[in-house]
Amino acid sequence: MTRDPAPPRSMRRDVTVAVACAAFALGMVGVSYAAVPLYELFCQVTGYGGTTQRAEANTTTLSDRSVTVRFDSNASPGVPWTFRPVEREVRVKLGETRQIAYRVRNDSDRTVTASATFNVSPPLAGVYFNKIQCFCFNEQTLKPGEEVDMPVVFFVDPDVATVPELKSLPAITLSYTFFPVEGPADVAGGAVTPTVGDAIPAPRGG
């Protein structure tokens, strides 16, 4: 009785490569679903990308020194929204609490849910940029044609003036980018996006 010959080495190598590629693809799918929460955790732990601070309230002392804060907005290709700041920039005193807003409109004919990440530049200034109220890292659901204002309440810690690299800081830029959230949107029970003029609720993170 003869034994079947072993498969060629090249065939075995091809099978191994195919299995490895499939495992890698499945792993990337899993990572993509967790991208936003992982990014949030990574930023909070490392301070990467100019991660801002979160504060319950402003307990700093108001300074006579001022700084310009600029606002940037982006929506990834999977989010059919018009997204922009109501004001492109404001001049604030260090230690002053200020509320601004970003305006977003769903330009599509379907309900879309998305979540925003953020960064501050220069990155070193993120340690001194404190947000009391923000919409980032929270799912935002908009119906077709719906338009809302999303408030941000912040202050810049006066200690920023003690950092040699930031003494001549011309401006701080706060930038947001919306990414799509996979899965059906729960319009009835989805996140409620406050508008400017609403009472400011407890901090929602980011």
Protein Blocks (a to p, Z undefined) as FASTA:
>chain_A
ZZdddddfklmmmmmmmmmmmmmmmmmmmmmmmmmmmmmmmmmmnopghiacddfbdcbd
cdfbdcdddddddddfklccddddfbfbdcddehiacddddddddfbfbdcddddddddd
dfklmmmmccfbdcehiacdddehiacdddddddddfklmmpmklmmofbdcdddddddd
edjddfklmccdddehiacdddebZZ
